[in-house]
């Protein structure tokens, strides 16, 4: 390989690396944790269930994100749960009179979820989103404190989503 080709290849490689760092905004340590998470997800047992992450925003009816086992969280869908057959996990009063646990206290808890998508879209007026409806049949907690959802540098402020939801505007 000529020196000119080698230098061109080096600049191309560096530009890809630099561009990748700029677009993700992640430190090398955060990027490593993303790789570790991807490997963990790839090794998940498969089955007839979904992996769910509770995502609570006050006064909304959305439940959280569902993805298939082995699929990255970027493929997850934000859903509204249909409780015809089973109540959602942590179905508690929004403001308990005894000062105890409240609806949404399970924010960021990871679940195994059984059920099916109904094919319907449901409008949540408080979030102004139209989301897929999921008919819940069964659930179990799989991780009470799983950490970040989409990116290690994300910060949840309690009142907005961490990403724009494709196809979710009315």
N, C-alpha and C positions, 0 to 999 in steps of 0.2 A: 504494500500500500504506500502510495506516495505521501510525503509530508503534508502536502496541500489537502489531500483527501482525509488524512488523519485529523488535521486541524478542523476541517469542516465538520467531520463527524463529532468531534469533541464539542464544538460550539452548538451543534444540533442537540446533543445530549444535555448539555448545560441549559439550553433554552427550555427544553421540555421539563427539566427538574425545577428550574426557577419559576416557570409558568405554573407548574403543578403546585408549588408552595404558595404562590400568590392567590390562586383560585380557592384553595382549601383554607388558607389562613391558619393552618395547624402547625404546631411546633413538631420537631422530630419525635418527641416523646408521645404527643397526642396522636400522630400518624401511626406510631407503633401500636398504641392501644386500639386504633381502628382495625389494624391488621389482626391483632389478637382477637377482637370481637368477631371479625369475619370468619376466622378459623373456628371459633367456638360455635357460631351459628351453623357453619357448614357441617359440623359434627353432631348436630342435634338429632335425636331420634325422630323418625318420620311417623306419621300416623294420621288418623281421621280427625284431627283437632287443629286449632289455630293457636298461635302465640299472640297473646293480647297484652297491651300495655295501657293501663288506665291513664287517661289524660284529662284532668279536671280543670275546667274553667267555670268560675262562679256563674250561676243562673243560665247555663246552657244545658241542652239535652244530649249533646254528643257524649259518647262513652269513652272512646279512646281509639287506639290503633290495633288492627289485626293484620297478621301476616302468616303465611304458611311456614311450617317448620323448614329450616334450611335456607329460607329466603332472607335477604338483607332487610333491615328496617326501612330502607328507601322504597321498598315495594309495598309497604304496609298501607292499608286504607283506613282512614278515619271513619268511624261508623257510629250509627245510632242503634242502640239495642232495642229489640222487640222483646218484652218480658211476658209474652203470652204463656210460655211454658215454664220459665224459670226467672226469678228476680235476679237483677245484676248483683255482683259482689258488693258488699258493703252498702246495701240499700238502707240508709239511715236518714233521720230527719235532717233537713238543711240547717236548722238551728235548734239543736237539742235543748230542752228545758233544764236538764240536769248538768249542762256544761261539759258533757262527755263527748264521745266521738260523733262526728258529723258527716253527712254525705260529702264524698270527695276526699275524705281523709286517706283514701287508698291511692291518691295521685302517685303515679310512677311505679305502682306495683305491677309485676309481671305475672300473667296468668296463662294457664292452658284453658282454652275455650272450645267447647263443643257446640255445634249448631250449624246453621246454614244461612247463606245470603238469600234473601227472599226475592231479589230482583227489583224490588221497589226502591225508590229514592224518597227520602223524608226531609222536609224543610224544618230547620230549627230557626225560628224567628229571632232568637236572642243572639245567635252568632251570624245570622244571615247566610247560612250554608245549606246546600242540598247535599245530603250524604246517603251512602248506601245503608239499607236496613239489614241488620243481622238478627236472626231469630235464635236467641240463646236457649240452649238445652241443658248445659252443665258447665261448671267451672271449678278450677282449683288453683290456689296460689302456687306459683313455681319459684318466685323470687320477690321478697318484700322490699328489696333495695337494690335494683339492678344498675343504677347509675344513669349515665346520659343515654338519650334515645337516638338521635341522628348523628350528632357530632360531639366530641368531648369538650369543645369550647362553648357549647350552647348555654344560654342562661334563660330559664323560665321566669317570667315576671308575674304569672298568675292570671293574666287577662288576655293573652293572645297566643296564637299557635306559633310553633317553631318553624313552620314552613307553609308556603302557599299550597293549598290542597287542589290538585288538578281536577277540573270538572265539578267543583263544589259551589260555584256561584250561581245564584238564581237566574 
